[in-house]
Amino acid sequence: MHGSLASPQSGPDQNFPYLDENKRFSFPDPAKTRRSSIIAWGGNLSPGMLLSAYEQGLFPWYSEGEPIVWHSPDPRFVLFPENLHISASMKKTLRRRQFAITFNQDFGAVITACAETKRPGQRGTWITPDMIAAYRKLHSLGWAHSAEAYVSGELAGGCYGVRMGNAFFAESMFFRKSNASKAALLTLAQKLFSEGVRFIDCQMHTSHVETLGAVEISRRDFLVLLRETLGNGE
């Protein structure tokens, strides 16, 4: 069954306890949920709540005016180091340094640009003002990270996500110039993998990220991988 953390209401529940980065919340076990992506709803976006979700294989995804919905899709879309694919054209783009890539230099601008980007089939954005504030807080605490791609000093693309140990949970990306988001994500992926990150969780399938080598695995396999990577399982 899905779990309700509180009575459904729009956005974060103001009466739900604030969890700092050192506190944790136990969500319903995604492994015991039938194939639906939705595991729970309600609660808030405090640091401990978000980190608890990632540790347990969930992430928040909801629209403005809706309660917070916690997802754990099946299958899961994951990028492994051995599958990372850089096309010949992208290798040329990176080699020629068409973009100046930086890390964590302007997280706020990246997440705001991701929120403002119009996407096919979506009427609005799931990156609400509450989500922006929550992830900026995670960034200030050292958990959320961004990669920026610049052209002539102007932000042309980027991506952001959350790192816990040797797991990275990619959240969103945007581009204002062709290949800018790919350049940012590929450069970030190479950096993460060189530092020992075992996988990048891309959540759900997109053709854009599939070209980079991401593959679908079952939710069950993802949860096992997650526990092994974070060292909080058998």
C-alpha positions as CSV (number, residue, x, y, z in Angstrom):
1,M,0.0,0.0,0.0
2,H,1.0,3.6,-0.5
3,G,1.8,5.5,2.7
4,S,0.4,8.8,3.6
5,L,2.6,10.9,5.8
6,A,-0.1,13.4,6.6
7,S,-3.4,14.6,5.1
8,P,-2.8,15.5,1.5
9,Q,-2.3,19.2,1.0
10,S,-0.5,21.5,-1.4
11,G,3.3,21.4,-1.1
12,P,5.2,20.8,2.2
13,D,3.2,20.1,5.3
14,Q,3.9,23.0,7.7
15,N,3.0,20.7,10.7
16,F,5.4,17.9,9.8
17,P,8.6,17.9,11.9
18,Y,11.7,19.6,10.4
19,L,14.5,17.0,10.0
20,D,18.0,18.3,9.9
21,E,20.7,16.5,7.8
22,N,21.5,14.1,10.7
23,K,17.9,12.9,11.3
24,R,16.1,10.2,9.2
25,F,12.6,9.2,8.4
26,S,11.5,5.6,7.5
27,F,9.4,5.5,4.3
28,P,7.3,2.6,3.2
29,D,9.6,-0.1,1.7
30,P,9.5,0.3,-2.2
31,A,10.3,-3.4,-2.5
32,K,7.0,-4.2,-0.9
33,T,5.0,-2.0,-3.3
34,R,3.5,-3.4,-6.5
35,R,4.8,-1.8,-9.7
36,S,3.4,1.7,-9.0
37,S,6.0,4.4,-8.9
38,I,4.2,6.3,-6.0
39,I,5.3,5.1,-2.6
40,A,4.1,7.9,-0.3
41,W,2.8,11.4,-0.2
42,G,3.0,14.3,2.3
43,G,5.7,15.4,4.7
44,N,8.1,18.1,3.8
45,L,11.4,18.8,2.0
46,S,13.7,19.3,5.0
47,P,17.3,18.1,4.6
48,G,16.8,14.9,6.6
49,M,13.6,14.1,4.8
50,L,15.2,14.4,1.3
51,L,18.3,12.4,2.4
52,S,16.1,9.7,3.9
53,A,14.3,9.4,0.6
54,Y,17.4,9.0,-1.5
55,E,18.9,6.5,0.9
56,Q,15.7,4.4,0.6
57,G,15.4,4.7,-3.2
58,L,12.8,7.4,-3.4
59,F,12.7,11.0,-4.7
60,P,10.1,13.8,-4.6
61,W,8.2,14.6,-7.8
62,Y,5.0,16.7,-7.8
63,S,3.5,19.8,-9.4
64,E,2.6,23.2,-7.9
65,G,-0.6,22.9,-6.0
66,E,-0.2,19.2,-5.2
67,P,1.0,17.4,-2.1
68,I,4.6,16.1,-2.2
69,V,4.6,12.8,-3.9
70,W,7.5,10.3,-3.2
71,H,8.4,8.1,-6.1
72,S,10.5,4.9,-6.7
73,P,9.9,3.9,-10.3
74,D,10.2,0.4,-11.7
75,P,12.3,0.0,-13.8
76,R,15.0,2.5,-12.7
77,F,17.2,4.3,-15.2
78,V,20.9,4.1,-14.2
79,L,24.2,5.2,-15.7
80,F,27.2,3.0,-14.8
81,P,30.8,3.9,-15.4
82,E,31.4,1.0,-17.8
83,N,28.4,2.1,-19.9
84,L,29.3,5.8,-20.2
85,H,29.2,6.7,-23.9
86,I,30.6,9.8,-25.4
87,S,29.9,10.1,-29.1
88,A,32.5,11.2,-31.6
89,S,30.9,14.5,-32.0
90,M,30.7,15.1,-28.3
91,K,34.4,14.1,-27.9
92,K,35.2,16.7,-30.4
93,T,33.0,19.3,-28.6
94,L,34.8,18.5,-25.3
95,R,38.2,18.4,-26.8
96,R,37.7,21.8,-28.5
97,R,36.5,23.2,-25.2
98,Q,33.4,24.8,-26.7
99,F,32.1,25.1,-23.2
100,A,33.9,26.1,-20.0
101,I,32.7,23.6,-17.5
102,T,32.7,24.4,-13.8
103,F,31.3,22.6,-10.7
104,N,29.2,24.2,-7.9
105,Q,29.9,27.7,-9.1
106,D,26.3,28.8,-9.5
107,F,23.9,26.1,-8.2
108,G,21.1,28.6,-7.8
109,A,21.2,29.7,-11.4
110,V,21.3,26.1,-12.6
111,I,18.3,24.9,-10.6
112,T,16.4,28.0,-11.5
113,A,17.1,27.5,-15.2
114,C,16.0,23.9,-14.9
115,A,12.7,25.1,-13.4
116,E,12.2,27.6,-16.2
117,T,12.9,25.2,-19.0
118,K,9.8,24.2,-21.0
119,R,9.6,20.4,-21.6
120,P,7.5,18.6,-24.2
121,G,4.3,17.2,-22.7
122,Q,4.6,19.2,-19.4
123,R,2.3,22.1,-18.7
124,G,4.4,23.4,-15.8
125,T,7.4,22.5,-13.8
126,W,7.9,20.0,-10.9
127,I,10.8,22.2,-9.7
128,T,8.6,24.4,-7.5
129,P,9.8,27.3,-5.4
130,D,9.7,25.0,-2.4
131,M,11.9,22.5,-4.3
132,I,14.3,25.2,-5.3
133,A,14.6,26.4,-1.7
134,A,15.1,22.8,-0.4
135,Y,17.8,21.9,-2.8
136,R,19.6,25.1,-2.3
137,K,19.7,24.3,1.3
138,L,21.0,20.8,0.5
139,H,23.7,22.5,-1.6
140,S,24.7,24.8,1.2
141,L,25.1,21.7,3.4
142,G,27.3,20.0,0.8
143,W,24.9,17.4,-0.4
144,A,23.6,18.8,-3.7
145,H,25.9,19.6,-6.6
146,S,25.8,21.3,-9.9
147,A,27.8,21.4,-13.1
148,E,27.7,24.6,-15.3
149,A,28.5,25.0,-19.0
150,Y,29.5,28.5,-20.0
151,V,30.0,30.2,-23.4
152,S,31.7,33.6,-23.3
153,G,30.9,33.9,-19.7
154,E,27.2,33.2,-20.2
155,L,25.5,30.2,-18.6
156,A,24.6,27.9,-21.5
157,G,23.5,24.8,-19.8
158,G,24.0,22.7,-16.7
159,C,22.7,19.9,-14.4
160,Y,22.4,19.2,-10.7
161,G,21.8,16.3,-8.3
162,V,22.6,14.9,-4.9
163,R,25.6,12.8,-3.9
164,M,25.5,10.4,-1.0
165,G,28.7,8.4,-0.6
166,N,29.4,6.7,-3.9
167,A,25.9,7.2,-5.3
168,F,24.8,10.2,-7.3
169,F,21.2,11.0,-7.9
170,A,20.8,13.2,-11.0
171,E,17.8,15.5,-10.7
172,S,17.5,17.8,-13.8
173,M,19.4,19.5,-16.6
174,F,18.9,22.3,-19.0
175,F,20.5,23.9,-22.1
176,R,20.3,27.2,-23.9
177,K,22.9,26.2,-26.5
178,S,23.0,22.8,-28.2
179,N,25.0,20.2,-26.4
180,A,25.6,22.4,-23.3
181,S,23.7,20.1,-21.0
182,K,25.3,17.0,-22.3
183,A,28.8,18.6,-22.0
184,A,28.0,19.5,-18.3
185,L,26.6,16.1,-17.5
186,L,29.3,14.1,-19.2
187,T,32.1,16.1,-17.6
188,L,30.4,15.7,-14.2
189,A,30.0,12.0,-14.8
190,Q,33.6,11.6,-15.6
191,K,34.6,13.5,-12.5
192,L,32.2,11.4,-10.3
193,F,33.3,8.1,-11.7
194,S,37.0,9.0,-11.3
195,E,36.2,9.7,-7.6
196,G,34.7,6.2,-7.1
197,V,31.0,6.8,-7.7
198,R,29.4,3.5,-8.6
199,F,26.4,4.8,-10.5
200,I,24.4,7.8,-11.4
201,D,20.7,7.4,-10.8
202,C,18.8,9.0,-13.7
203,Q,15.4,8.0,-12.3
204,M,13.3,7.5,-15.4
205,H,14.0,6.8,-19.0
206,T,14.7,9.7,-21.4
207,S,16.1,9.3,-24.9
208,H,18.5,12.2,-24.2
209,V,20.3,10.4,-21.4
210,E,20.0,7.0,-23.1
211,T,22.4,8.2,-25.7
212,L,25.0,8.6,-22.9
213,G,24.7,5.0,-21.9
214,A,22.1,4.8,-19.2
215,V,20.2,1.5,-18.9
216,E,17.0,0.3,-17.2
217,I,17.3,-2.0,-14.2
218,S,14.5,-3.4,-12.0
219,R,13.6,-1.5,-8.9
220,R,14.5,-4.6,-6.9
221,D,18.0,-4.6,-8.4
222,F,18.4,-0.9,-7.9
223,L,17.5,-1.1,-4.2
224,V,20.0,-3.9,-3.7
225,L,22.7,-1.8,-5.5
226,L,21.8,1.2,-3.4
227,R,22.1,-0.6,-0.1
228,E,25.4,-2.1,-1.2
229,T,26.8,1.2,-2.3
230,L,25.7,3.2,0.8
231,G,26.7,0.4,3.1
232,N,23.3,0.3,4.9
233,G,22.2,-3.2,4.0
234,E,23.2,-6.8,4.4
